[in-house]
Amino acid sequence: MVIGSDPRGALIALDRFGLGAKPGDLAAAAADPRGFLLEEIRRPNVGRLENASLLPSNVALQALFADQQARRIERERNIVEKTTRISMAEPGAAMAASGPAAPPPNADSRPKPQEPPIDQKLFRAEAMARFEKQASAQAGFVERLVAFWSNHFVVSVAKGQFVRVAAGPFEREAIRPHALGRFADMLAAVESHPAMLFYLDNQRSIGPGSAAGRFAGKGLNENLAREILELHTLGVGGGYSQQDVTALARIITGWSVAEAESEIGEPGSFVFKANWHEPGAPVLLGERYPQTGREQGAAALAAIARHPATATHIATKLTRHFIADAPPKPIVEALAKTFRDTDGELSAVAETLIESDLAWSAPFSKIRTPEEFLVATARATGVLPTDPGQYLNMLKAMGRPLWQPPGPNGYPDTLDALASPEAMKLRLDVAWQIAQRLKNIGHPLSLLDTAAGLAASRETREAVSRAESRPQALAIVLMSPEFQRR
């Protein structure tokens, strides 16, 4: 089997950096593995997800608001009808003798099928479009970056219908356009997006000294400000204090979301409520920010994005995600330097990662996340779920439901978190389910060749050959070290 001049490099390109090989990918990448990745990230708009059936966040949220209103009206109507029936059912009424009232003419006694909630419909559409984009990507490096940033700037659908509707648009609008752009632009887009404002409760944060605060006594909410400093930019130990958290929280008061009946702004969109904004010129990280309304917050975010601690924090997380749980210091330093030198140009940071010799020589010490596992399976087999529910249910079964991490720090991707005995048992169960469904994909050893090529060990090949059934052989391929490691 000839797959090119650098088979190991091809495997690294597609597994460590990408989302796994499709048929023919190892051969295509082997001629120039680094060039294979660079070609992908240099394509215009490669990270965007263009799908006419997916709604912008404001339109999706307006659909949610309308659905919620319609359901409220229906509940109220049912209560009125029930109350009326009870009041008419007087003891000893003559109607008891005549039997139950006949149904209205042409009434259909069959119950009408329940319409799925709008948040479920929109969420499933977003999930399927995302999965198809990942499965069809050239190498999947850009999709890995998108997923990394979505797990860095986390929102969770566990918050309720609002975030369930907005999570997909949030990734499409705030993450994808900037995954290979400037970090400062991504930060600004993320922190002002309705999904993030709602998830971390900033839509209700009112400055105590603002007009609304003095009148209604509403309180300051520091959730978003704290996560901006602790998780999104500087990181733990990044040199900020509680005073800085409070200062940033005051700076971004008034950053809110226009609700269904809002008198200002289009429902479902970002709105700056000037009468909620804390007056004054607070000091943040040693710098004073003059009172300029919304621009006060924009200026603060731009400065935090350029802080040296932000460069180090982002470089460390990227290296941990792609290379090793204990990030090699030379790679971290190289990425941080590029981040600082280019004013946070993320395409340059990605190129620096690709150009690092250590990134290509380090051993495979990480394993795929559940999502990466499912995407790699779809890429290798060419079989995508026809129903997004299959994909979503398998992620849930492996303990990683889509866009639903347990907290603002996102899902961990370290080996300890992903390779615990319980996690591997759940992964094996899913691999067996997939193997039983796979039809007409050729011999299981061919699937192993597609995914791993010459890197497939003799032990794995023998285990596949000795399998008692075709599904068992396929499950062995999917659970093999060659398929799981990255």
N, C-alpha and C positions, 0 to 999 in steps of 0.2 A: 504493500500500500504506500504510494508516494504522496506525500502531503506538502512537500516544499522543502526549502532550505533550512528553516528554523522551526521544527515541530514543537519544541518546548516553548519557544517564544510565542507561537500561535496559541498554545494552550493558556499561557499566562494572559495574553491579550484578551481572550474570550472568557476566561474564568475569573481571574483576579480583577480585571478591569471591567469586563463586560458581563453579559447575562447568559453566557453559554453558547455553544456552537449550534448552528443550523446545518443541514447537509451541505457540504462543500465549503463551509466557513474556515475550517482548519487549513485547507489548501490555499484559500484566498489570503489568509492572514500570515501564513508561513513565509511567504516571499519577503515581507517587510512588516513584522508585527507592530512596531511602533508607528509606522506610516499608516497602517490599517486603522489604528485608533485616531491618529491625527486627522486623517481624511474625514472621519465621522464628525469630530468636533468642529471642523472648519466649514461644514456645510451650513449655508444660511438657514436660520430659523429651525435648526435641527431639533431643538428641544421643545418646540411648540406642538401642541396637540390641536389640530384643526379638524373640527367635526361639527357640521352644521346642525346636528341634532342636539348638541349640548348647549345649555342656556348660560348666558352671563350670570354672574352672581346676583345682581340686582333683579333680573327677570325671574330667576329661580326662586328668590326669596319672596318676590311679589306673588308668584304662584303658590308658595307656601302660605302666605298671609291670606290669600283668597280661599284656599282650601280650609284653613283653620276657621275662617269666618263662616263658610258654608256649613261646616260640621257643627259649629256652635248653633247656627240657626236651626239645623236639623234636630239637634238635641233639645232645644227649647220647644220646637214644634211637637216633638214626641212627648215631652213633659206635659204640655197643654192638652194634647189628645188623651193621655192617660188620666190626667186629672178630670177631664170632662167625662170619660167613661165611668170613672169611680163615682162621680157625683150623680150620674144618671141611674146608677144601679141601686135604686132605693129598695129596702126590704119590702116584700109583698107586692112588688110591682106586677101589673097585669102581664107584662111581657114574659114573666116566668112561665105562664101557662101556655103561651103561644110559641114557646121555643125561641131559640136564638135568631137574631135578625139575619135575614139573607144578605149575602155579600152584594155590593153594588153590581149592576150589570157589567159584563165583560171584565170583571176584576180577575186578575191572575193570582191564584192562590200560591203559586210557587214563589219562594223567596228570591229576591233579586241578588245576583252575585255581588259580593262586597268589592267595591272599587279599592285597589291598593292605595294606601296613603301616598300623597304626592312626594313626600320625602323618600320613601322607598323606591318609587319609580325613578326619580332623578339620581339617587345614589347608585342604583344598579346600572343605569346608563353610563354614569361617569366611570364606575369600576370596570365595566366591559371595555370601554374605549381606551382606558389606561392600559389594561392587560393586552389588548391587541397592539397598541403602540409598542409596548415592551417586547412582545413576541416577534414583531416584524423589524425591529431596529437592526442596523447593520452589525454593530458589535454589542450595542447595549451600554456602552460607557456613558453616554449622555443620559440615558434613562437611569443608570445607577446614580449619577449625580443628582438628577431630579429627585429620586427617592431619598438620597442622603439629605438633601436640603429640606424635603418635606418632613423628615424625621428630626431635623434640627429645629425647624420652625414649626413646632407641632400644634395642631388643633385636633380635638378628639370628638368623634360623633357621639360619644357617650354623654356629651353635654345636653343633647336633645335634638329636636327636629331642626332647629335653626342651623346648627353646625353640620348636621347630617346632609342638609341641602347645600350648604355653602362649602363643604370640604373639597369637593371636586373642582368647582370653580376657583377656589383659593389656590390650589396647586396650579391650575392652568393660567391664572391671571397674575399671581404674585411670585410664583417659583419658576415656572418654565421659561418665561421671557427673559429671566435674569440669571439662569443657571450657568451661562457662559458669558455673562455681562459683568457689571460692577456690583460688588457686594453692597455698597451703599444704596444703590438703586433697589436691590432686592429687599434690603432691610426696610427702606421707606415703604415699599409696596406691601410687605408683609404686615408691618405694624399698623398700617392704616386700613387694612382689609377688614370688611365686616366680620368674617369668620374669626379672625384673631381678636378683634375688639370684643366680640361677644364671648368667645371662649375664656378669655382672661378678665372678663367683667369690666373692661374699661368703658363700655358704652353707658355705664351708670356712674362713672367716677366724676364727682363734682367738687370743684375747688371750694374749700371752706370759706375762703374770702371772696368768692365770686358773688354775683348778684343772686343767682339761684341758691347758692350755699347759705348766704346770709338770710335769705327769705324762708327757705324750707329746711335748713339745717341738715342737708344731705352730706354724706361723708366722702372722703377721699378713698379710692381703692388703689392699692399699690401692687396688685398682682402682675399686671402687664409690665410695669416699670421694673419690678424685681426680676422677672424672667428675661427681659431685654438684657439686663446687665449680667445676670448669673449664667444664663443659658445661651442667649442669642449672640452675644458679642464678647465681652471681656472674659467671662468664665469665672469660676470659683478661684479666688486668689488673684483676681485681675486688678486689684487695687482700689475697689470701690467700697463705700461704707453704707451703713443704713441711712445716713444723711443724704447720700447720693441717690438712693432708692426713692426717698421721699421727695427730693428735689425733682427727679425725673417724673415721678407720678404727678406732681403739680404742673409740670411743663406740658404734659399730654392730657390734662383735664380738658374736657370738651370734645375730645376725639371720640366720636360716637357713631351710631347707625340710625338712619332714618327708619322709623317703624311704620307700620301699616297706615296709621292715621296721622303721621307726622305733618306738621304745618310747614316744615322747612326741609328741603332736599327731596330727592326721589326715593320712595320707599325701597329699602334694601340696599341703599348705597351709603358710603361714608358721608358723614356730615360733621362740620365743626360748629359746636354750640358755644358761641362767644360768651353767652351769659352764664355758662358753666365753667368757663376757663379761669383758673386761678390768676389773679393779678400779681404783678411784681416781677423781679428779675433774679431768680434763684441762681445759686452757684452749684454747678454740677462738675465733679472731677476737677475742681480748681478753676473752672471757667464760669464767668457770669454771662447769663443769657438775657438780653434785653426783652422787654415785653413786646412781642410782635404777633400775638395771636397764634394762629396755627403754625406760622413759620418758626415760632420759637421751638416747637417740637421737632420740626424738620431740621433745623440747624443743630439741635442737640444730637439727633440720630446720625447726621452726617459726620459730626465730630467723633462720636463713639465708634463709628465704622472705621475711622482712620487711626484709632488708638492702637499702639503697638501690642497691647495685650490681646486685642481682638485678632490681630494677625496670628499670634501664637496659638490662641485658642482654636481658631478655625483650622490652622495647619495641623495641629495635634489631632483633632477629630477626623479630618480627612485621612491622615496617615493611619490612624487606628482602624478606620473603616476599610480601607483598601489593602493595607499591608500587614499589620500585626497588632495584636492587643496591646503589646508594649511597643509603642511607636518608635522606630529607629530615629535617633536624634538627628542624623544628617539630613534625612528627608524632611523632618519637621522644620529644621532651620532653613532648608532650601525653599520650601513652600512659603514659610513666613516672610522670607526676604523678598520673594517675588510678589507676595501680597502687598508688602509695604512699598516696594519700588514702583509698582504699577497702579497704586491707589486702589487696591482691591479688585483688579481685573481678573475675574475667575477663569476665563479662558487661558490666560497666561499661567495661572496656578495649575490648571489641569495639564497644560503642556509641560510644566516643570515636573509634575508627578510622572508623566509618561517618559520624560527624558532621564529620570533618575536610574542609574545602573543598579543601585541597591533595590529599587522597586521590582526589578526583573530577576534579581539573583536570590532574593529572600525566599525561604521555603514556604510552601502552602501551609499556613498555620491557622487559617480561619475556615469556617464553613458557611455555606449559603444560608441566608435567612429563609424562612418558610416561603415568602413571596418569591425570592430569587429561585428557590427550588422549583416552584410551580412554573415560573416563566421559563427556566432552563429546560424543563420537561416538555413544555409546549414547543419550544424552539427545536429541540432535538427530534421530536416525533412528528412535528407539523400538525399536531392535533390540539385545537383550542376548544375549550368548553363552549357549547352552543348556548348555554344558559349561564349568565353571570352568577347565579346562585350556587352553581357547582364550585366555582372559583372562591367565592366568598365563604362558603361553608367549609371548604378545606382549610382556608386561612384561619378561620375560627377554631376548627378542630385542632390546629397546631398551636393555638394560644396566641395568635397574632392577627386578630381581625383588622381589616383594612381601615386605616385612619382612626384607630381607636386604641392608642397607647394608654398605659395606666396613669400617666402623669405628664406634665409639661416637659419633662426631660426625654420623652420619646422612648422607643423600644431600644434596649441594649443590643448590640451586635457582637458582643464578646463571646469567645468560645464557651466559657462557663455558662453563660445564659442560654446559648443555643444548643449545646451538646450534653445537657444533663440527661440522665437515664430516662426520666419521664418525657422530656422533649423528643428524644430519639425514638422512643416507643410511639409517640403520637405521629412522628414523621413516617415511621415504618407503616403504621396503619394507613396513612394517606397514600404512600407509595403502592401498597397492595390494592387499594381501591382503584388507583389510576391504572395499574397493570391489568386488572380485570376488565377494564373498559377499553383498553387499546386494541384496535383491530387493524389489520392490513397495513402494518408498518414495517414488514420485513422481519428478518431474523433478529432476535435479541442481540446477537453479537454485532450485527450491523449498527444497531443503535449505540452500542458501546463504542464502535469505531467513529461514528458521527460525533459523539460527545467528547471522547478522549484520544482517539487516534493511537499513535504509538505509545502514548503514556499509559495505556491500559496495561495493568500488570498481568503476569501469567496466572497468579492466584485468582484474580477477578475473572479472567477468561475461563478458567477451569470451573469456577463456581457457577458461572452462567451455563456452561456446557453440561454440567451435572444436574442442573435443576430438574425437578420432577415434573414440571409443567411449564408451559409457555408463560402464564402469568407470573409464576415464581421466578423464572429467568429474567423477565422484565423488571420485577421488583428488585432483584439483586443488582441489576444495572443501575436503577435509580437510587439505590442506597449504597452503591459502591463508593469507596473513598475518592475515586477519580471523578465521580459525578457530584459528590457533596462538597469537596474541598474547593476553596478559592484563595 
